[in-house]
Amino acid sequence: MTRRPTHPGNVFLEDVMKPLNLTVTDAARMLGVSRKALSEFVNEKASLSPEMAIRISKATNTSPESWMNMQQKLTLWTAQQNEPSNVIPFPLDAVKEG
């Protein structure tokens, strides 16, 4: 995957908040989180936590797994941009023989 996956906060902002004309303050109140926590999430300053995924899923009638999958793809993509170069592969032939 070469393109950076979309942050779940951006998806929440564009696909949920904007169509419903919700402000960060209103959405935060409805989700039961602080305005600061939601603002950091939709502005891509914070990752999606499992707790936030559950709150969003309850509010939007979606699955928490779908939201966590978005975060996992982004997290893994980000880590792959800085793959370590000092890893030595295990001798798998020796493992298969044993």
C-alpha positions as CSV (number, residue, x, y, z in Angstrom):
1,M,0.0,0.0,0.0
2,T,1.6,3.3,-1.1
3,R,-1.2,5.8,-0.2
4,R,-1.5,6.8,3.4
5,P,-4.8,5.4,4.8
6,T,-7.4,7.9,5.8
7,H,-7.4,8.7,9.5
8,P,-10.6,7.5,11.2
9,G,-11.1,11.0,12.7
10,N,-11.3,12.4,9.2
11,V,-13.9,9.8,8.2
12,F,-15.9,10.7,11.3
13,L,-15.7,14.4,10.5
14,E,-16.5,14.1,6.8
15,D,-19.0,11.2,6.8
16,V,-20.8,11.8,10.1
17,M,-20.4,15.2,11.7
18,K,-20.5,17.4,8.5
19,P,-23.6,15.7,7.0
20,L,-25.4,16.0,10.4
21,N,-24.2,19.6,10.8
22,L,-22.7,18.7,14.2
23,T,-20.1,20.9,15.8
24,V,-17.2,19.3,17.7
25,T,-18.9,20.6,20.9
26,D,-22.3,19.0,20.1
27,A,-20.7,15.7,18.9
28,A,-18.5,15.5,21.9
29,R,-21.5,16.0,24.2
30,M,-23.5,13.3,22.4
31,L,-20.5,10.9,22.6
32,G,-19.9,11.6,26.2
33,V,-16.3,12.8,25.7
34,S,-14.5,16.1,26.2
35,R,-14.5,18.6,23.4
36,K,-10.7,18.5,23.5
37,A,-10.6,14.7,23.0
38,L,-12.9,14.8,20.0
39,S,-11.1,17.8,18.5
40,E,-7.8,16.1,18.7
41,F,-9.3,13.0,17.1
42,V,-11.0,14.7,14.2
43,N,-8.0,16.9,13.6
44,E,-5.8,13.8,13.4
45,K,-3.7,14.7,16.5
46,A,-4.8,11.6,18.4
47,S,-5.3,8.0,17.4
48,L,-8.6,6.3,17.8
49,S,-8.9,4.5,21.1
50,P,-11.0,1.3,21.6
51,E,-13.2,3.3,23.9
52,M,-13.8,6.0,21.4
53,A,-14.5,3.4,18.7
54,I,-17.2,1.9,20.9
55,R,-18.8,5.3,21.5
56,I,-18.8,6.2,17.8
57,S,-20.2,2.8,16.9
58,K,-23.0,3.2,19.4
59,A,-23.8,6.7,18.1
60,T,-23.7,5.7,14.5
61,N,-25.0,2.2,14.6
62,T,-21.8,0.8,13.1
63,S,-19.3,-1.7,14.4
64,P,-16.4,-0.7,16.6
65,E,-14.3,-3.1,14.6
66,S,-14.8,-1.1,11.4
67,W,-13.5,2.0,13.2
68,M,-10.6,0.1,14.8
69,N,-9.7,-1.4,11.4
70,M,-9.2,2.0,9.9
71,Q,-6.9,3.0,12.8
72,Q,-5.0,-0.3,12.5
73,K,-4.4,0.2,8.8
74,L,-3.1,3.8,9.4
75,T,-0.9,2.7,12.4
76,L,0.7,-0.1,10.4
77,W,1.2,2.0,7.3
78,T,2.9,4.7,9.5
79,A,5.2,2.1,11.1
80,Q,6.1,0.6,7.7
81,Q,7.3,4.1,6.6
82,N,10.1,3.6,9.1
83,E,10.9,-0.1,8.8
84,P,13.9,-1.1,10.8
85,S,17.0,-2.0,8.7
86,N,18.8,-4.0,11.4
87,V,16.5,-7.0,11.5
88,I,18.2,-10.3,10.7
89,P,15.8,-13.0,9.4
90,F,15.6,-16.2,11.5
91,P,17.0,-19.3,9.8
92,L,13.6,-20.8,9.0
93,D,15.2,-23.9,7.4
94,A,16.5,-24.9,10.8
95,V,13.1,-24.4,12.4
96,K,11.3,-26.6,9.8
97,E,13.8,-29.4,10.4
98,G,13.3,-29.6,14.1
